[in-house]
Amino acid sequence: MNSILIRHRVNDFAAWKGGFDAHAGDRAAAGLTTRGVWRSEADSNEVVMVLDAGDVAKAKEFLGSDNLKQAMAAAGVTGRPDITFLGKA
């Protein structure tokens, strides 16, 4: 199983979390499972999440999709996310 580490800033965590939760079905359809979501202690609007990906190619397609870009913009993501694909060591 591969994982994806994603970090980005949001305008308002509560608003972002609502949008993130509402997009769960689209993540599941892309074969992604949410392992966890965290907030930075230094900046409560900095979000870090880890997703498990059953199919890396499908995950990359989803992460580059217009659907996700629109959902992120609507949820208040600011700037470009930092995305790291992790393979099991």
C-alpha positions in Angstrom: 0.0 0.0 0.0 1.3 3.4 -0.9 0.5 6.6 1.0 0.2 10.2 0.1 1.3 13.1 2.4 -0.4 16.4 1.6 0.2 19.7 3.2 -1.6 23.0 2.4 -2.9 26.2 3.9 -6.6 27.0 4.2 -8.5 30.2 4.8 -10.6 28.7 7.6 -10.1 25.1 8.9 -13.8 24.5 9.8 -15.0 25.5 6.3 -12.2 23.5 4.7 -13.0 20.4 6.8 -16.7 20.6 5.7 -15.6 20.6 2.1 -13.1 17.8 2.7 -15.7 15.6 4.3 -18.2 16.3 1.5 -15.7 15.2 -1.0 -15.2 11.8 0.6 -17.1 9.9 -2.0 -14.9 11.2 -4.8 -11.7 10.2 -2.9 -13.2 6.7 -2.3 -14.0 6.4 -6.0 -10.3 7.1 -6.7 -9.2 4.4 -4.4 -8.1 6.7 -1.6 -8.6 6.1 2.1 -8.0 8.9 4.6 -5.6 7.7 7.3 -5.6 11.0 9.2 -5.9 14.8 9.1 -3.9 17.1 11.3 -3.5 20.8 11.9 -0.2 22.5 12.7 0.2 23.6 16.3 1.9 26.8 15.1 -0.8 27.7 12.5 -4.3 26.2 12.8 -4.9 26.9 9.1 -2.1 24.7 8.0 -3.5 21.2 7.2 -1.6 17.9 6.9 -3.2 14.7 5.8 -2.2 11.2 4.9 -4.2 9.2 2.4 -3.6 5.5 1.5 -3.7 4.8 -2.2 -4.5 1.4 -3.6 -3.6 2.5 -7.2 -1.0 5.2 -7.5 -1.8 6.0 -11.1 -5.5 6.4 -10.3 -4.6 8.6 -7.3 -2.3 10.8 -9.4 -5.1 11.2 -12.0 -7.5 12.2 -9.2 -5.0 14.7 -7.6 -4.6 16.4 -11.0 -8.3 16.5 -11.8 -10.4 19.6 -12.4 -13.0 18.2 -10.0 -10.5 18.2 -7.1 -9.1 21.7 -8.0 -12.6 23.1 -7.9 -13.4 21.4 -4.6 -10.2 22.7 -3.1 -10.9 26.2 -4.3 -14.5 26.1 -2.9 -13.2 24.8 0.4 -10.7 27.7 0.8 -7.4 26.0 0.0 -4.8 28.8 -0.5 -1.8 28.2 -2.7 -0.6 25.0 -4.2 -0.5 21.9 -2.0 2.7 20.1 -1.2 2.1 16.4 -2.2 4.5 13.6 -1.5 4.0 10.0 -2.6 5.3 7.5 0.0 6.1 3.9 -0.7 6.4 1.3 2.1 10.0 0.8 3.2 
